[in-house]
Every structure is written in structure tokens, then in C-alpha cells.
Amino acid sequence: TLPELNRHIDLVRSRGADGIEVFLIEKYLRYANPISVIILTIIGFLVSARKSRGGVGFQIALGFSLAFIYILFFMMSKGIAEGGGMPPLLAVWLPNIVFGTVGIGLYYTLPR
């Protein structure tokens, strides 16, 4: 649970041990994952609402590609944070920020 995780983080900090990034990433993921589900759902809806000459297959492929890119981007930022190259909070929320911006862009370019 989150209170147990917070207690463990405090314990690890008080001991001065290394490797606290993994626990911080887990803590921030508990807030970021529900938001990522909402963002990817909205992006999927916006992609499916577009009409193009490529047909339905193109829209499905685009949706899967965007989801794959999101997962790849998330795994890369998480790996960088675990190595200490990026703050855990930024690593967890950066994919949501980027894809939230993509979703806003898709919304404003959607034909009315």
C-alpha cells in the first residue's frame, strides 16, 4: 500500500542507503498510471474519429503505434531514472506530459 511504501522510503532515506529511486518511481507510478490510461484512451478516441484515405486499418495501426511508442518512451525514461540520470518524478510524468500534448494537438487538428 502507499502508506507502507512511504514508510519504507523514509526508512531507506534515514539509513542513507542507495537505490531509493526504484521506490520513488513506484510511488509516483501509483499516481501517473491512472492518468496515462485516460490520456491513451483519449488519444485512441481522437485517432479513431479521423477520416482518412488510408481507411480503418491505417487508423488502427496508428493507434497501436502510438501506444507502442508510449510504452517504449516510458520504459526508457524509467530506466534512465533508475540509473540516476533523471529525477524519478520527471521520469514517470514525462511520457504523460508528452502524450497529453500530443492528445491536445490531435484534438485541435480534428476536423469539425
Rosetta blueprint (number, residue, H / E / L):
1 T L
2 L H
3 P H
4 E H
5 L H
6 N H
7 R H
8 H H
9 I H
10 D H
11 L H
12 V H
13 R H
14 S H
15 R H
16 G L
17 A L
18 D L
19 G L
20 I H
21 E H
22 V H
23 F H
24 L H
25 I H
26 E H
27 K H
28 Y H
29 L H
30 R H
31 Y H
32 A H
33 N H
34 P H
35 I H
36 S H
37 V H
38 I H
39 I H
40 L H
41 T H
42 I H
43 I H
44 G H
45 F H
46 L H
47 V H
48 S H
49 A L
50 R L
51 K L
52 S L
53 R L
54 G L
55 G H
56 V H
57 G H
58 F H
59 Q H
60 I H
61 A H
62 L H
63 G H
64 F H
65 S H
66 L H
67 A H
68 F H
69 I H
70 Y H
71 I H
72 L H
73 F H
74 F H
75 M H
76 M H
77 S H
78 K H
79 G H
80 I H
81 A H
82 E H
83 G L
84 G L
85 G L
86 M L
87 P L
88 P H
89 L H
90 L H
91 A H
92 V H
93 W H
94 L H
95 P H
96 N H
97 I H
98 V H
99 F H
100 G H
101 T H
102 V H
103 G H
104 I H
105 G H
106 L H
107 Y H
108 Y H
109 T L
110 L L
111 P L
112 R L
